[in-house]
Amino acid sequence: MATVYLGLGSNIDAEKNLRIAVAELRILFGDLTVSPVYMNAALGFDGPDFLNLVVRLSTVSEPLEVIEQIERIHEMAGRKRGPDRYSSRPLDIDLLLYGDRVDPEPPLRLPRRDILENSFVLRPLADIAPGLVHPVTGQTIGDHWRRFDGDSHPLKPVDVIL
């Protein structure tokens, strides 16, 4: 059984699409640990604010199977992939960590670089797994968050029932 962390975000019908995603993840994987939800400005483009969170789950599925399941949830929310990586989207689910697996090449890219680069990934991850050791740096997620410049991309806690 692997412990998996997923980052979820949306800036189109965000609450609705995040509810769909969390509900579907519960159907697929059972119990989830769900972080608080944070609002943040779009990064890399002008667009509506995003809502972001992180979930932890346990699975016997292999990483590529998890990615396939994520893509089905994207389709349920109406996500269409286009050439522009930085754009508004109804749902974005990223595989952040799969146990302590390190695989920097596509299609996996584990652990996901976003963990250490973006407050909207690191903060909710630190909320639910502060003692988790990053498989590359050897430091805890909580330590990474304490050293992170949160002012560089501010987050606002948002009360969303998932």
Secondary structure, DSSP 8 states (H G I E B T S, - for coil): -EEEEEEEEESSSHHHHHHHHHHHHHHHHS--EE--EEEE--SSS----EEEEEEEEEESS-HHHHHHHHHHHHHHTT----S-SSS--S-EEEEEEETT--B-STTT-BS-THHHH-HHHHHHHHHH-TT-B-TTT-SBHHHHHHHS-GGGS--EEE----
